[in-house]
Amino acid sequence: MARFSPLEWPVIRQLRSSDASGRGESVVSQKTRETTSRTATADKVVQSVCPYCAVGCGQKVFVKDDKVIQIEGDPDSPISRGRLCPKGAASEQLVNANGRVTDVLYRAPRAKDWQKLDLNTAIDMVADRFIEARRKHWEDFDEKGHPLRRTMGIASLGGATIDNEENYLAKKLYTAAGAIQIENQARI
């Protein structure tokens, strides 16, 4: 450990400098000079949207070594202008929580236990069930012969943080599939 010199005391530094009020450089320690923020050492910054409510506040996600190290409000967001509520400000804890499930889990009908699936298998299962529900519940005509060309076996309830572009694509997908029950949580 380096030996401390009395000449480094803040009051001595203050008297030797032009910092008469003692609020400037004379009272800053070496440790303070060497301190940097977590965000200064981030490898990259990714823009995101807060996952909680329907407001859609902008977030800046700071990443280092492929791990989220900090999440802050995005000052460029026209919605939140850099501000986050307490839940949004604590969303880094959600991302890095030890108990967070990061695997695809599936529980078969009437089964007691969950099983892990790889992502491609899970996507194939969803696609197969989507197509089967569409086929099984397809209605070409009503009882009077009027054309329907719809399915009552598929419905969509969008999340509150989905933006306009994602809502547009979801609406196009479900309409093309013949679904008519399409809603968004932000409207409910």
C-alpha positions as CSV (number, residue, x, y, z in Angstrom):
1,M,0.0,0.0,0.0
2,A,1.3,3.4,-0.9
3,R,2.3,5.7,1.9
4,F,-0.2,8.6,2.4
5,S,1.4,12.1,2.4
6,P,-0.2,14.9,4.4
7,L,0.3,17.1,1.3
8,E,-2.5,15.0,-0.3
9,W,-5.1,15.9,2.3
10,P,-8.0,17.7,0.6
11,V,-7.7,20.9,2.7
12,I,-4.0,21.2,1.7
13,R,-4.8,20.6,-1.9
14,Q,-7.5,23.2,-1.6
15,L,-5.2,25.8,-0.2
16,R,-2.5,25.0,-2.9
17,S,-5.0,25.4,-5.8
18,S,-7.5,28.0,-6.9
19,D,-10.4,26.0,-5.5
20,A,-11.4,28.4,-2.8
21,S,-14.8,26.9,-2.1
22,G,-13.5,23.3,-1.9
23,R,-16.0,22.0,-4.4
24,G,-13.7,21.3,-7.3
25,E,-10.7,19.2,-8.2
26,S,-9.0,19.6,-4.9
27,V,-11.5,17.4,-3.1
28,V,-11.6,14.6,-5.6
29,S,-9.7,11.6,-4.5
30,Q,-7.5,9.3,-6.7
31,K,-10.0,6.5,-6.2
32,T,-12.8,8.8,-7.5
33,R,-10.7,9.7,-10.5
34,E,-10.2,6.1,-11.4
35,T,-13.9,5.1,-11.0
36,T,-15.9,4.5,-14.1
37,S,-19.6,3.6,-14.6
38,R,-20.7,0.1,-15.6
39,T,-22.1,1.5,-18.8
40,A,-18.7,3.0,-19.9
41,T,-17.2,-0.5,-20.2
42,A,-20.1,-2.0,-22.1
43,D,-19.2,-3.8,-25.4
44,K,-22.5,-2.7,-27.0
45,V,-25.7,-0.9,-26.4
46,V,-29.0,-2.3,-27.7
47,Q,-32.3,-0.4,-27.9
48,S,-35.3,-2.3,-26.5
49,V,-38.8,-1.8,-25.2
50,C,-39.7,-2.3,-21.5
51,P,-41.5,-5.7,-21.2
52,Y,-44.1,-4.6,-18.5
53,C,-47.0,-2.4,-19.3
54,A,-48.6,-1.1,-22.5
55,V,-46.8,2.3,-22.4
56,G,-43.8,0.9,-24.4
57,C,-41.0,2.9,-22.7
58,G,-37.7,2.8,-24.6
59,Q,-34.7,1.2,-22.9
60,K,-31.0,1.1,-23.5
61,V,-29.6,-2.4,-22.7
62,F,-25.9,-2.4,-22.0
63,V,-24.1,-5.7,-22.8
64,K,-20.6,-6.8,-21.8
65,D,-19.3,-10.3,-22.6
66,D,-22.8,-11.3,-23.9
67,K,-24.3,-10.5,-20.5
68,V,-26.7,-7.7,-19.7
69,I,-24.9,-5.4,-17.2
70,Q,-27.3,-2.4,-17.0
71,I,-30.7,-1.3,-18.4
72,E,-31.5,2.4,-18.5
73,G,-34.2,4.6,-20.0
74,D,-33.6,5.7,-23.6
75,P,-33.5,9.5,-23.9
76,D,-34.2,9.2,-27.6
77,S,-37.5,7.5,-27.0
78,P,-40.4,9.8,-27.8
79,I,-42.6,7.9,-25.4
80,S,-40.6,7.9,-22.2
81,R,-37.8,10.4,-23.0
82,G,-35.3,8.5,-20.9
83,R,-37.5,7.8,-17.9
84,L,-38.5,4.4,-16.5
85,C,-40.9,3.4,-13.7
86,P,-39.5,1.3,-10.8
87,K,-40.4,-1.9,-12.6
88,G,-38.8,-0.9,-15.8
89,A,-35.7,0.4,-14.0
90,A,-35.3,-3.0,-12.3
91,S,-35.8,-5.1,-15.5
92,E,-32.0,-5.9,-15.5
93,Q,-32.8,-8.0,-12.4
94,L,-35.5,-9.9,-14.4
95,V,-33.0,-10.7,-17.2
96,N,-30.2,-11.9,-14.8
97,A,-32.4,-13.6,-12.2
98,N,-31.0,-17.0,-11.1
99,G,-34.5,-18.6,-11.3
100,R,-35.3,-17.4,-14.8
101,V,-36.3,-20.2,-17.1
102,T,-34.3,-20.1,-20.4
103,D,-35.3,-23.5,-21.8
104,V,-38.3,-24.4,-23.8
105,L,-40.5,-26.5,-21.5
106,Y,-43.4,-28.7,-22.6
107,R,-46.0,-30.6,-20.6
108,A,-47.9,-33.1,-22.5
109,P,-51.7,-33.4,-21.9
110,R,-52.4,-35.1,-18.5
111,A,-48.7,-35.4,-17.8
112,K,-47.3,-34.4,-14.4
113,D,-43.8,-33.4,-15.4
114,W,-42.4,-30.8,-17.8
115,Q,-39.8,-31.9,-20.4
116,K,-37.2,-29.8,-22.1
117,L,-37.4,-29.3,-25.9
118,D,-35.1,-27.8,-28.4
119,L,-36.4,-24.6,-30.0
120,N,-36.9,-26.1,-33.5
121,T,-39.0,-29.0,-32.2
122,A,-41.2,-26.6,-30.2
123,I,-41.6,-24.3,-33.3
124,D,-42.6,-27.3,-35.4
125,M,-45.1,-28.4,-32.8
126,V,-46.7,-25.0,-32.8
127,A,-46.8,-24.8,-36.6
128,D,-48.4,-28.3,-36.8
129,R,-51.1,-27.5,-34.3
130,F,-51.8,-24.1,-36.0
131,I,-52.3,-25.8,-39.3
132,E,-54.4,-28.6,-37.8
133,A,-56.6,-26.2,-35.9
134,R,-57.1,-24.2,-39.1
135,R,-58.0,-27.3,-41.1
136,K,-60.2,-28.8,-38.5
137,H,-62.3,-25.7,-37.9
138,W,-62.4,-24.2,-41.4
139,E,-65.8,-22.8,-42.5
140,D,-66.3,-22.2,-46.3
141,F,-70.0,-21.2,-46.2
142,D,-72.6,-20.6,-43.6
143,E,-76.0,-22.4,-43.5
144,K,-77.5,-20.0,-46.0
145,G,-74.7,-20.5,-48.5
146,H,-72.9,-17.2,-47.9
147,P,-69.1,-17.4,-48.3
148,L,-67.2,-17.2,-45.0
149,R,-63.7,-18.5,-45.7
150,R,-62.7,-18.4,-42.0
151,T,-61.6,-20.5,-39.1
152,M,-62.9,-20.3,-35.6
153,G,-60.1,-22.6,-34.3
154,I,-57.5,-19.8,-34.2
155,A,-57.5,-16.6,-32.1
156,S,-54.8,-14.1,-31.3
157,L,-54.3,-11.9,-28.3
158,G,-51.3,-9.6,-28.8
159,G,-49.1,-8.3,-26.1
160,A,-49.2,-4.8,-24.9
161,T,-45.6,-4.0,-25.8
162,I,-45.9,-5.0,-29.4
163,D,-45.3,-2.0,-31.6
164,N,-47.3,-1.0,-34.7
165,E,-45.1,-2.8,-37.1
166,E,-45.4,-6.1,-35.2
167,N,-49.2,-5.7,-34.9
168,Y,-49.4,-5.1,-38.6
169,L,-47.5,-8.3,-39.4
170,A,-49.5,-10.3,-36.8
171,K,-52.8,-9.0,-38.3
172,K,-51.7,-9.9,-41.8
173,L,-50.6,-13.4,-40.7
174,Y,-53.8,-14.3,-38.8
175,T,-56.1,-12.7,-41.5
176,A,-54.3,-14.7,-44.2
177,A,-54.8,-17.8,-42.1
178,G,-58.5,-17.1,-41.9
179,A,-58.7,-16.1,-38.3
180,I,-61.2,-13.5,-37.3
181,Q,-60.7,-13.3,-33.6
182,I,-57.7,-11.0,-33.4
183,E,-57.3,-8.6,-30.5
184,N,-54.5,-6.7,-28.7
185,Q,-54.0,-6.3,-25.0
186,A,-53.5,-2.6,-25.4
187,R,-57.1,-2.2,-26.5
188,I,-58.7,-4.3,-23.8
